[in-house]
Amino acid sequence: MAELVTVALMGMRLIVFGLALGLTLISFQAYSKQRTEQLQYAFIGFAFISMGVALTSLGTQIDEFVRLFGIVETVPFIVGFSMLYLSLYR
């Protein structure tokens, strides 16, 4: 039973990562068509959020340095959401 839960969790994490990459790709395509400052910030924000999702997925695989890695994996989310905030209010 525990193995099934582990496999399901890994699958869901892959889906979240795929969705994050999809948003990044869509925002890059929008930025390529219209090079506005707002779309640039949105693209950069989604790219950092995708990086944060990837690091979060990797973080569960690493037992050592868990607390330090927790700090490292949070930074891309802070930058990503800050960039999205800038894209909306700039």
C-alpha positions in Angstrom: 0.0 0.0 0.0 2.8 2.4 0.9 4.4 1.8 -2.5 1.2 2.6 -4.3 0.9 5.9 -2.4 4.5 6.8 -3.3 4.0 6.1 -7.0 0.7 8.1 -6.9 2.5 11.0 -5.2 5.3 10.9 -7.8 2.8 10.9 -10.6 1.0 13.9 -9.2 4.3 15.8 -8.8 5.1 15.1 -12.4 1.6 16.5 -13.4 2.2 19.6 -11.4 5.7 20.1 -13.0 4.2 19.5 -16.4 1.5 22.1 -15.8 4.1 24.6 -14.5 6.2 24.1 -17.6 3.1 24.5 -19.8 2.3 27.8 -18.2 5.9 28.9 -18.7 5.8 27.9 -22.4 2.5 29.7 -23.0 3.8 32.8 -21.3 7.0 32.7 -23.4 4.9 32.4 -26.6 2.8 35.4 -25.5 6.0 37.4 -24.8 7.5 36.4 -28.1 4.5 37.8 -30.0 4.1 41.0 -27.9 7.3 42.1 -26.2 5.7 44.0 -23.3 7.2 44.5 -19.9 4.2 42.8 -18.2 4.5 39.7 -20.3 8.3 39.6 -19.7 7.7 39.6 -16.0 5.0 37.0 -16.3 7.3 34.7 -18.2 10.2 35.1 -15.8 7.7 34.6 -12.9 6.4 31.3 -14.3 9.9 30.1 -15.1 10.9 30.6 -11.5 7.8 28.9 -10.2 8.6 25.9 -12.5 12.1 25.9 -11.0 10.6 25.9 -7.5 8.3 23.0 -8.4 11.2 21.0 -9.7 13.3 21.7 -6.6 10.4 20.8 -4.4 10.0 17.4 -6.2 13.8 16.8 -5.8 13.7 17.9 -2.2 11.6 14.9 -1.2 14.3 12.6 -2.6 17.1 14.0 -0.5 17.2 13.0 3.2 20.4 14.9 4.1 20.4 18.7 4.4 16.6 18.8 4.4 16.3 22.1 6.3 18.9 23.8 4.1 17.3 22.5 1.0 13.9 23.7 2.2 15.3 27.2 2.2 16.8 26.8 -1.2 13.7 25.4 -2.8 11.6 28.3 -1.4 13.6 31.1 -3.0 12.4 30.4 -6.6 8.8 30.6 -5.4 9.5 34.0 -3.8 11.1 35.4 -6.9 8.5 33.8 -9.2 5.5 35.1 -7.4 7.2 38.6 -7.0 7.6 38.7 -10.8 4.0 37.8 -11.3 3.0 40.5 -8.9 5.1 43.0 -10.9 3.5 41.8 -14.2 0.0 42.6 -12.8 0.7 46.0 -11.3 3.4 47.5 -13.5 
